[in-house]
Amino acid sequence: MSKIKNYINGQNIYPLNDKWLDNYNPSNGEVYGQIPNSCKKDVELAVESAKKAFESWSKTSIDERSKILSKIADLLEENLEKFAKAESKDNGKPLSLAKLIDIPRAADNFRFFAHAITQFGSESYETLGKEAINYTLRHPIGVVGCISPWNLPLYLFTWKIAPALATGNCVIAKPSEVTPMTAYLLGDICTKAGLPKGVLNIVHGLGQHVGSEIVSHKEIKAISFTGGTQTGAAIAKIAAPMFKKMSLELGGKNPNIIFADCDYDQMLKTTLLSSFSNQGQICLCGSRIFVEKSIYNKFKTDFVKAVKNLKVAHPSDKDAKIGALVSKPHIEKVLSYVKIAKKEGANLLCGGEKVSIKGYENGYYMQPTVLEIQNDSCKVNQEEIFGPIVTIMPFETEEEVIQMANSVRYGLSASIWTNNLKRTMKLTREIEAGIIWVNTWMLRDLRTPFGGVKDSGVGREGGFEALRFFTEPKNVCIKY
């Protein structure tokens, strides 16, 4: 059985306490490796390594940093097949999805920020009549912590560490203990690309051990976290009194609003993706579908038929549309919401059951599930499920659907399907969400700010927003 290691000071090393956690393959429910169950001493070692590396890395030229990050991107692309297979095995997602989206996007993250840092300029203002000029210097923060989730393991891991490294910081990173493999493989890629020792340190382990040590460590000056709202609140409680910078991208319960004047065929095709991509385990999935009453029955018939045709299969199956959920506890949690929905009076239109795949009977597979509800305030429409379950419900007026869209405590994303410009402008202004797609979904431009409102988090990532987060501005005023 293989054991992965921590990546500290440019080397792969065993956890100092020699304790380990089992790593499960979601597709068959079997343990296929072990990862470090790291502790405070491992984090301390990583921090000391990062502190030593910071003085040199923070003074490394932008061109040199850009060159190294671009090389990391190149090596990821050269090893796409290897990384995609590791991601699929670790996470349970279809291999085709990992090859098409996850690994290419991870490479894009490094390449984007490698270029972005070369265009990240300082502001200057001439104070007329005062014979003075003000300008801004931006310095790297120092040692920063990046904690990423299990649903898009390498994609979101690199989304955090790439801008942190590009701006001259040294990073202590913790991938999810559920999906650690591609983060482990990334260490070797960084070494081959010429990233200096100690600039990136990857410490594996549980959130209550490694994660809490990263958040509470006095030498770690900023925290970038993506994960659950409850965990985000706990992080803020610890980090806020220490005056650490925080970027928290948290949960989502996103509305998908469909008007009768939409491009129906395109809407139906995209709604299938926005509902069940990655087994519904994407924070941006549209899990609450509101359909204008005049087309509701047609949509219900067509959508349920399309959902039933989605193939649930082993991730290696080239025709798989739905792979395995990430873990046994998670699929049990997701399935429990089907029971809750039935008690609340929901109509189960399709799915709702665990799936047994021949040869992989112990895998964590579930049918994509559609629930018809009558009341937006029901539990399955208010709580984040994070699995292949969506609800559908009709609406009659714009005011009604705006109220329902905003009725949850989350505000991460929303989708709107309409060809009415006036309606588009009204809804995009009034819906409470950090990102709104109109007549599309998951069309991302890495230059744009990304994040949520309400219980979906604080701060923004992406583009210059990320570069601003990982730097401290210093104003200089010179009277001449």
C-alpha positions in Angstrom: 0.0 0.0 0.0 1.4 3.4 -1.0 2.0 6.2 1.4 2.2 9.8 0.3 4.3 12.3 2.1 4.3 15.9 3.2 6.2 18.3 0.9 8.3 20.5 3.1 11.4 22.5 2.2 11.4 21.0 -1.3 11.4 17.4 0.0 8.9 14.7 0.5 9.0 13.6 4.1 7.0 11.4 6.5 4.9 13.0 9.2 7.0 13.6 12.3 4.5 11.6 14.5 4.5 8.7 12.1 0.7 8.6 12.1 -1.4 7.9 9.1 -4.9 8.2 7.6 -6.5 5.7 5.2 -7.2 7.1 1.7 -10.3 5.6 0.0 -11.1 5.0 -3.7 -14.7 6.2 -4.0 -15.3 4.1 -7.1 -15.0 0.8 -5.1 -15.0 1.8 -1.5 -11.6 0.3 -0.9 -8.5 1.8 0.9 -5.8 2.2 -1.7 -3.2 4.3 0.2 -2.4 6.3 3.3 -1.7 9.9 3.9 0.1 11.7 6.8 -2.0 12.5 9.8 0.1 15.5 10.5 0.3 17.5 13.7 1.5 20.8 15.0 5.1 19.9 14.7 4.7 19.3 10.9 3.1 22.7 10.5 5.9 24.3 12.6 8.5 22.7 10.4 6.7 24.0 7.3 6.5 27.5 8.7 10.2 27.6 9.6 11.0 26.5 6.1 8.7 29.1 4.5 10.1 31.9 6.7 13.7 31.1 5.6 12.7 31.0 2.0 10.6 34.2 2.1 13.5 36.7 2.2 14.9 35.4 -1.1 11.6 34.6 -2.8 10.0 38.0 -2.0 13.0 39.7 -3.7 13.0 37.4 -6.7 12.3 39.4 -9.9 8.8 39.3 -11.3 10.2 37.9 -14.5 11.8 35.0 -12.7 8.7 34.2 -10.7 6.6 34.3 -13.9 9.0 32.0 -15.6 8.8 29.4 -12.8 5.0 29.5 -12.6 4.8 29.1 -16.4 7.1 26.1 -16.2 4.8 24.5 -13.6 1.9 25.0 -16.0 3.8 23.4 -18.9 4.7 20.4 -16.8 1.1 19.9 -15.6 0.0 19.9 -19.2 2.7 17.4 -20.1 1.5 15.1 -17.3 -2.2 15.6 -17.9 -3.0 11.9 -18.2 -1.2 11.0 -15.0 -2.8 13.8 -13.0 -6.3 13.2 -14.4 -6.1 9.5 -13.5 -5.0 10.4 -10.0 -7.8 13.0 -9.6 -10.5 10.6 -10.9 -9.3 7.8 -8.6 -9.1 10.0 -5.6 -12.3 12.0 -6.1 -14.6 9.6 -8.0 -15.3 12.0 -10.8 -15.4 10.7 -14.4 -11.9 10.5 -15.9 -13.2 12.4 -18.9 -14.2 15.4 -16.7 -10.8 15.5 -15.0 -9.0 15.4 -18.4 -11.3 18.1 -19.9 -11.7 20.5 -17.0 -9.8 19.9 -13.7 -6.2 19.4 -14.8 -6.2 21.9 -17.7 -7.7 24.5 -15.4 -5.0 23.9 -12.8 -2.4 24.6 -15.5 -4.4 27.6 -16.6 -4.3 29.0 -13.0 -0.5 28.9 -12.9 -0.1 30.4 -16.4 -2.7 33.1 -15.8 -1.1 34.4 -12.7 2.4 34.0 -14.2 1.3 36.6 -16.8 -1.0 38.6 -14.5 1.8 39.5 -12.1 3.8 41.1 -15.0 0.8 43.5 -15.6 0.1 44.3 -11.9 1.1 47.9 -11.6 1.2 50.5 -8.8 -1.1 53.5 -8.6 0.3 57.1 -8.5 -1.4 60.5 -8.0 0.1 63.9 -8.4 -1.3 66.3 -5.8 -1.7 69.5 -7.8 -1.0 72.7 -6.0 0.8 70.9 -3.1 4.0 69.9 -5.1 3.6 66.3 -4.0 3.2 62.9 -5.5 1.6 59.8 -4.0 2.3 56.3 -5.2 1.6 52.8 -3.9 4.1 50.0 -3.2 2.7 46.5 -2.9 4.7 44.0 -0.9 4.1 40.3 -0.4 2.5 39.5 3.0 4.9 36.8 4.1 3.9 33.3 5.0 0.3 32.6 4.0 -2.1 29.7 4.5 -4.1 28.1 1.7 -6.8 25.5 2.6 -8.7 23.8 -0.3 -11.7 21.4 -0.5 -12.2 18.0 -2.0 -14.7 18.6 -4.8 -12.2 20.2 -7.3 -9.0 19.2 -5.6 -6.2 20.4 -7.9 -8.3 23.0 -9.6 -9.0 24.9 -6.4 -5.7 24.1 -4.8 -3.8 25.9 -7.6 -6.4 28.7 -7.7 -5.1 29.7 -4.3 -1.4 29.0 -4.3 -0.7 30.3 -7.8 -1.5 34.0 -7.0 0.2 33.7 -3.6 3.4 32.5 -5.1 3.2 34.9 -8.0 3.1 37.9 -5.6 6.2 36.7 -3.7 4.6 34.9 -0.7 5.6 31.6 0.7 2.8 29.1 1.2 1.7 26.6 3.8 -1.0 24.6 1.9 -3.4 22.0 3.1 -5.4 20.0 0.6 -8.4 18.0 1.7 -7.5 14.8 3.5 -10.2 13.1 1.4 -8.5 14.0 -2.0 -4.8 14.5 -1.4 -3.2 12.8 -4.3 -2.8 15.5 -7.0 -1.5 18.0 -4.4 1.1 15.4 -3.5 2.1 15.0 -7.1 2.3 18.7 -7.6 5.2 18.9 -5.2 7.5 17.0 -7.6 6.3 19.2 -10.5 7.2 22.4 -8.5 10.7 21.0 -7.8 11.3 20.1 -11.4 10.1 23.6 -12.5 12.8 25.2 -10.2 10.6 26.5 -7.4 13.1 27.2 -4.6 12.9 25.1 -1.4 10.5 26.2 1.2 8.5 28.5 -1.0 5.6 26.0 -1.2 5.0 23.6 1.6 2.1 21.0 1.5 1.0 19.5 4.8 -1.5 16.7 4.7 -3.9 15.8 7.5 -7.2 16.6 9.3 -8.8 20.0 9.5 -9.0 19.9 13.3 -5.3 19.3 13.5 -3.4 20.7 10.5 -6.1 23.2 9.4 -6.5 24.7 12.9 -2.7 25.0 13.3 -2.4 26.9 10.1 -5.2 29.3 11.0 -4.0 29.9 14.5 -0.2 30.1 13.8 1.0 33.6 14.5 3.6 33.6 11.7 0.9 32.9 9.0 -0.4 36.3 8.1 -3.3 35.5 5.7 -5.8 32.6 5.2 -7.4 31.7 1.9 -10.1 29.0 2.5 -12.7 27.3 0.4 -15.1 24.9 2.1 -18.2 24.7 4.3 -19.9 27.8 5.9 -19.6 26.3 9.4 -15.9 25.7 9.0 -15.5 29.2 7.6 -17.1 30.7 10.6 -14.8 28.8 12.9 -11.8 30.0 10.9 -13.0 33.6 11.1 -13.5 33.3 14.9 -9.8 32.3 15.3 -8.2 34.5 12.7 -10.1 37.8 13.3 -8.6 38.6 16.7 -5.2 38.0 15.2 -6.0 40.5 12.5 -5.2 38.1 9.7 -6.3 38.8 6.1 -9.1 36.3 5.2 -10.7 35.2 1.9 -13.4 32.7 2.6 -15.3 31.1 -0.3 -18.1 29.1 1.4 -21.3 27.3 0.6 -23.9 27.8 -2.0 -27.5 27.1 -2.7 -27.8 28.6 -6.1 -31.0 29.5 -8.0 -31.5 28.6 -11.7 -34.3 30.8 -13.0 -35.9 29.9 -16.3 -38.3 32.2 -18.1 -40.5 31.1 -21.0 -38.8 33.4 -23.5 -35.4 31.6 -23.2 -33.6 29.6 -25.8 -35.3 26.4 -24.6 -33.0 23.8 -26.1 -29.8 25.5 -25.0 -31.3 26.1 -21.5 -32.2 22.4 -21.1 -28.8 21.2 -22.2 -27.0 23.6 -19.9 -29.3 23.0 -17.0 -28.5 19.3 -17.1 -24.8 20.3 -16.7 -25.4 22.9 -14.0 -27.4 20.4 -12.0 -25.2 17.3 -12.1 -21.7 18.1 -13.2 -19.2 16.5 -10.9 -22.1 14.6 -9.2 -23.5 18.0 -8.2 -20.5 18.5 -6.0 -19.6 22.0 -7.3 -20.4 25.0 -5.1 -21.8 26.7 -8.3 -24.3 24.1 -9.3 -27.8 25.3 -9.7 -29.6 23.1 -7.2 -32.8 25.2 -7.0 -34.6 25.3 -10.3 -37.4 27.9 -10.7 -39.4 27.6 -14.0 -42.0 30.1 -15.3 -45.4 28.5 -15.0 -46.3 28.6 -18.7 -43.5 26.2 -19.6 -43.2 24.3 -16.3 -44.9 21.1 -17.3 -43.0 20.9 -20.5 -39.7 21.5 -18.7 -40.5 18.9 -16.0 -41.2 16.2 -18.7 -38.2 17.0 -20.8 -35.8 17.5 -17.9 -36.7 14.3 -16.0 -36.4 12.4 -19.3 -32.9 13.8 -19.9 -31.8 13.1 -16.3 -32.9 9.5 -16.5 -30.6 9.1 -19.5 -27.5 10.2 -17.6 -25.2 7.2 -17.2 -24.0 6.5 -13.7 -20.8 4.5 -14.1 -17.3 3.8 -13.0 -15.2 7.0 -13.5 -13.1 5.2 -16.2 -16.1 4.5 -18.3 -15.8 6.9 -21.3 -19.6 7.3 -21.3 -19.9 8.0 -17.6 -21.8 11.3 -16.9 -22.2 10.6 -13.1 -19.3 9.0 -11.3 -18.9 8.2 -7.6 -19.6 10.6 -4.7 -16.4 11.4 -2.8 -16.9 9.3 0.4 -19.2 7.0 2.3 -20.2 9.6 4.9 -21.0 12.1 2.1 -23.3 9.8 0.1 -25.1 8.8 3.3 -25.6 12.5 4.0 -26.9 13.2 0.5 -29.3 10.2 0.5 -30.7 11.4 3.9 -32.1 14.5 2.2 -34.2 12.3 -0.1 -35.9 11.0 3.0 -36.3 14.5 4.4 -37.8 15.7 1.2 -40.4 12.9 1.2 -41.4 13.8 4.8 -41.8 17.4 3.7 -44.2 16.4 0.9 -41.9 16.6 -2.1 -42.7 14.6 -5.2 -39.8 12.3 -6.2 -39.7 12.6 -10.0 -36.6 10.4 -10.5 -33.6 9.0 -8.8 -33.2 9.0 -5.0 -31.4 5.7 -4.7 -27.9 4.3 -4.4 -26.6 2.6 -7.5 -24.7 -0.7 -7.6 -22.1 -0.9 -10.4 -21.1 -4.5 -11.4 -17.6 -5.1 -10.1 -17.7 -2.0 -8.0 -20.6 -2.8 -5.7 -19.1 -1.0 -2.7 -18.6 2.2 -4.6 -20.4 5.4 -3.6 -22.8 5.8 -6.6 -26.1 7.5 -6.6 -28.9 8.2 -9.1 -29.2 11.9 -10.2 -32.4 13.0 -8.4 -35.1 15.5 -9.2 -37.6 16.6 -6.5 -40.7 18.6 -7.2 -41.5 20.9 -4.3 -44.4 23.2 -3.4 -42.8 25.4 -0.8 -39.5 27.2 -1.2 -38.9 27.3 2.6 -38.6 23.5 2.8 -35.4 22.1 4.2 -34.1 20.6 0.9 -34.4 24.0 -0.7 -32.7 25.9 2.1 -29.8 23.7 3.1 -26.7 23.0 1.0 -26.8 19.3 0.0 -23.8 19.2 -2.3 -24.7 16.2 -4.3 -26.8 15.0 -7.3 -30.1 16.4 -6.1 -32.0 19.3 -7.5 -35.5 20.7 -6.8 -37.9 22.2 -9.3 -40.8 24.6 -8.6 -42.9 26.9 -10.8 -43.2 30.7 -10.4 -45.5 33.3 -12.0 -43.9 36.8 -11.5 -40.5 38.3 -11.5 -41.1 39.6 -8.0 -42.0 36.2 -6.7 -38.9 34.5 -8.1 -36.6 37.2 -6.9 -37.9 36.7 -3.4 -37.4 33.0 -3.6 -33.9 33.3 -5.1 -32.9 35.5 -2.2 -34.7 33.5 0.5 -31.7 31.4 1.5 -28.8 32.4 3.7 -26.3 31.8 0.8 -25.4 34.1 -2.1 -22.7 32.5 -4.2 -24.1 32.3 -7.8 -27.3 32.4 -9.8 -28.3 31.6 -13.4 -31.0 33.4 -15.4 -32.5 32.2 -18.7 -34.3 35.0 -20.6 -34.0 37.0 -23.8 -35.6 40.1 -22.2 -32.9 42.7 -21.6 -35.0 44.8 -19.2 -35.7 41.8 -17.1 -32.1 40.8 -17.2 -31.0 44.1 -15.9 -33.5 44.1 -13.1 -32.8 40.6 -11.9 -29.0 40.9 -12.1 -29.3 44.0 -9.9 -31.7 42.5 -7.3 -30.5 38.9 -6.9 -28.1 38.5 -4.0 -25.1 36.6 -5.4 -21.4 37.1 -6.1 -21.7 35.9 -9.7 -24.7 35.7 -12.1 -24.8 33.9 -15.4 -27.3 34.9 -18.0 -28.1 32.3 -20.7 -25.0 30.3 -19.7 -23.4 28.6 -16.8 -19.8 28.1 -15.6 -18.4 30.4 -18.3 -15.5 31.8 -16.3 -12.9 34.5 -17.2 -10.0 34.3 -14.8 -9.7 38.1 -14.8 -13.0 38.6 -13.0 -13.5 38.7 -9.2 -15.0 35.6 -7.7 -16.7 35.1 -4.3 -20.0 35.2 -2.5 -22.2 37.3 -0.2 -24.1 36.5 2.9 -23.1 33.1 4.2 -21.3 32.3 1.0 -18.2 34.1 2.3 -16.2 37.2 2.4 -13.4 38.5 0.1 -12.8 37.9 -3.6 -10.4 35.7 -5.6 -9.4 35.8 -9.2 -7.6 38.3 -11.4 -6.1 41.4 -9.7 -8.4 40.8 -6.7 -6.3 37.8 -5.8 -3.1 39.7 -6.3 -4.4 42.5 -4.1 -5.4 40.0 -1.4 -1.9 38.4 -1.3 -0.1 41.8 -1.1 0.0 44.7 1.4 -0.3 48.2 -0.1 2.0 51.0 1.2 1.3 54.6 0.3 4.3 56.8 -0.2 3.9 60.6 -0.3 6.9 62.7 -1.6 6.8 66.5 -1.5 9.1 67.9 -4.1 
